[in-house]
């Protein structure tokens, strides 16, 4: 399977595949590339309806140029942070961003969230986010405002007038509970239509089934989130010398 960056010809074939309505996996097979490569390529360059081969190729060249300029600084930083490899971390951030975009977040909001989650402290200031993501302060402010409204980040006043933005252990739990509530609302609306459309009618039966289904799903999400909440607070146990402990025989 070939590696390295996608060529301009490959990007043109991706665009043709999208125009023909092909799935990412089909396009990937025709190029002998991993499906994740095609998914990431499309999602960070306009999505399936906005992908343009020439623009995607130009954007990739621009990103590569910025990375070469920032390489000396990034390399020094990554070596000081647990011996991490700069390129491996960057590739992981892009993959994580793509997954969040597929869940419905915009590209910028996904990048901000990934930046916070992959930072050891779990918090950054606006200026730190601006520097890391190379975007404007206004862009960060807009993204944080939305993420905060969804319960995905929180802010606290730091020294002076600066604010710090945090992701903490309970955020995913709160997000799951909020998701369950939104599903309950969908069920309530579906059930209201039963009376309006007439009990026993095909349309009413369809809405009643939808309501029962989402009620079950919402209850399952809430129950699972409550049962698994403590997992979010589990800390990895490592010996004092930093070496990994062998598994117990128990």
N, C-alpha and C positions, 0 to 999 in steps of 0.2 A: 504494500500500500504506500503510495507516494506521500512524502512529507513536505514540509516547507510551506511557504505562502502560496495562496491561490494565484494562478496566472490570470492575465486579462482575458484570455480565451476561455478559461474555466468559468470566470464570472459571466461571460456572455452566454455560456451554456446554462448556467444557473438561471439567468434571466429568461431564457427561452423555455426552460423547464417550468418556471413559475407561471409564465404566460400560458403554457399548455395545461396548467392545473395539476402538475405532478407533485407528489408528496416529497418532503425533504429526503426521505430514505431512497426514493427512486432516483432522484437527482444525484444523491451521494453514490449510489451503485454505478451510475453511468460514468461518473468521474473517478471511481475507485478511491473514494474519500470516505472518512467516517461521517455518519449522519450528523453528529454533533458539530463538525466543522461547517457543514452547510447551514445548519440551524443558527449557529453563532454568526456566520457571515451575513445571513439575510436579516436577522433581528437587529443587528447593530448598524445596518445600512438601509433603513427605511421600511423594513418588514416586507411581507409577501406581496403587498399591493404597491409599495413605494420603492421597491428595489430597482436600481439602475446600475448596470455593470460598469459604465465609465465613471460614474460618481463614486461607486464603491471602491474601485481601483485607485482613484485619486485620493480618497480619504485614507486608504491603507498606507499609501506612500507618505502622506503627511504625518500619520501616526508614527510610522517608522522613523521619519526624520526627527520628530520631537523626542522619540526614545533615545536616538543616538546622541542628541544634544544633552539629554538628562542622564545618560548612562553613568558618568563618573560619580555624580552625586548619589544616584540610586544604589550603585554598587557598594559604596562605602556604608550607606545606611543599612542595606540588607545584611551585610556582613556583621554588623553590630547587633542585629535583631535575630538571635537564635540561629545564626548561620544560614538564614533563608536565601534561596536563589531568586534573584530579581525577576528573571524571565518566567520562572515557574509560578511565582506569586501573581505576576501580571496575567498570565494565561488563566490561572484559577479565577481571578477577579472577573475576567471577561466571561468565563463560563457561568459563574454565579450570577452575573448581571443578566445574561441571556435567559437563565431559568426564571428570574424574578420578572423579566419583561413578559415571558410567556404566561405568567400568572396574572398579568394585567397592569403592572406598573409601567410608567413611562421609562425611557432609557435613562434620563437624568436622575430620576428618583431612585431607580434601581442602582445606579452607580454610587449615589450618596449612601444608600443603605449598605451596600457591599463594603464601601470604604470604612464605615463605622464597625461593621461586624468583623472585619479582618484586621482591625487595630487592637493590639493587646489591651489597651486601656479601656476599650469599648466606648470611648468618647473623643470628640474633637471639637475645636472651635471653628467658627465660620472661616476664618483666615486659613486655618490648616486644611479645611476641605477645598477652599479655592486653590490653594497651592498644589494639593495632591491631584485634583481633578482638572486643573487648568481651565476653570470657567469663571464667570463673573460672580461677585457677591450677591447680585440680584437673583441669579439662577439658583444659588445655594439657598437663599432665603425662601424662594418660592417652593423649592423641593421640600425643605424642612417643614414648612407650614402644612403642606399636604400630608407628609408622613406623620407629623404630630397629630393631625386631625384623625388619622386612621389608627392611632395608638401604637405606631411602630417605632417612634422615637420620643424622647422627652428632652426638655431643655432645663438648664439650671444656670443661675447667675454665677459667673466666675469672678475673678479679680477685676476691679474697675467696672467698666460697662460691658465687658465681654460676656458672651454666653457660651456654654458648652452644651453640645448635643450628645445624648447618651442612647445606647441600646443596652438593656439589661436583661437579666434572666427571666423576668416575668412578661416581657413584651410579647413573646409568641403565644403564651397562654391567653393574654388579654385579646390578642388578635383573633385567636380561635373562638373565643367566647363571643366577640363582636360578629364574627362570621356566622355563628350559630343563631344569633339574634336576627341577623338580616334574613336568614333562611326562614325563621319563624314568621317574619313579616310577609314573606312570599306565600307561605301557607295560609296565613290569615286572609290575604287578598284573594287567593284562589277559592277559599271556602265561601267568601262573600258572594262570589259569582254563582255558586250553586243555587242559592235562593232566587237570584235574579233571573237565571236562565231556566229555572224550573226543575225541581227534583225529578230524577228519573230520565231526563232528556240526555241524549248522547253527550252534549257539551257539558252539562252539569256533572255527569258521571266522570268525564275526563278531568274536570277541575277538582272533583272530590278525591280522585286517585292521586292527583298531583299534591294536594294538601296533605293527605295521609303519608305520602312518600317523604315530603320535606319535613313533616313533623318527626318522622322516625329518624331521618338523617340528622336533624338538628339535635334531637335528644342524644343520639349516639355520639356526635361531636362533643357536646357538653360533658357527657359522662366520661368519655375517653380523655378529654382535656383535664378534668378534675382528677382522674386516676393517675395520669402521667405527669401532673404538675411538678411533683418532687424531682422528676428526672432533670428538669431545668436547673436544679440547684445542686446536682451531683458534681463534686469536684474530683478531678483525676488525682489519684494517689501516686506520688513518685517518691522514691527514697531521697534522703538528703544529699547524696552524692550526685543526683541527677540521672542515675542509671535506671532503666526500667526494671521493675520487679518481676520475677518469674511468676507465672500463674500458680494459684494455690492448688493443692491436691484435694482439697475438700470438695 
